Amino acid sequence: MVTPVHSVVNSSPLIFLARLGFLEATVQSFKPMTLPKWVADEIAVKHDEAHTEVQKYLAPRHLEVKQ
């Protein structure tokens, strides 16, 4: 039996993965992923392609924001 791994991520890796086009594959591979609230806030400061990509995965709850 395989135990699922719960991943917590920082903003820099998410931003680079989004810019390189690998965010979708990463999110699908490491479900569930948790973003600390401050990470989500940091990504939201700059409305660029990384912000847009991360927002796509927050809506369907593939990325979860926690305090």
C-alpha positions, 0 to 999 in steps of 0.5 A: 500500500502506498501512502500519499505524500502531502506537499507544502510548497513555497512561491519560488518553485511555483512561479518557475514551474508556471513560467516553464509550463510544468505547473500542471504536471507538478500539481497532478503528480503531488496531490494534495499540495498546500500553499501557506497563505503568505505564499498565495499572497506573495504570488498574487502581488504580481499579476503575471502569467505565474499568478494566472497559472496558480489561480487556475489550480486554486479554483478547483482545489488542486492547490489548497491555501492554509493559514 
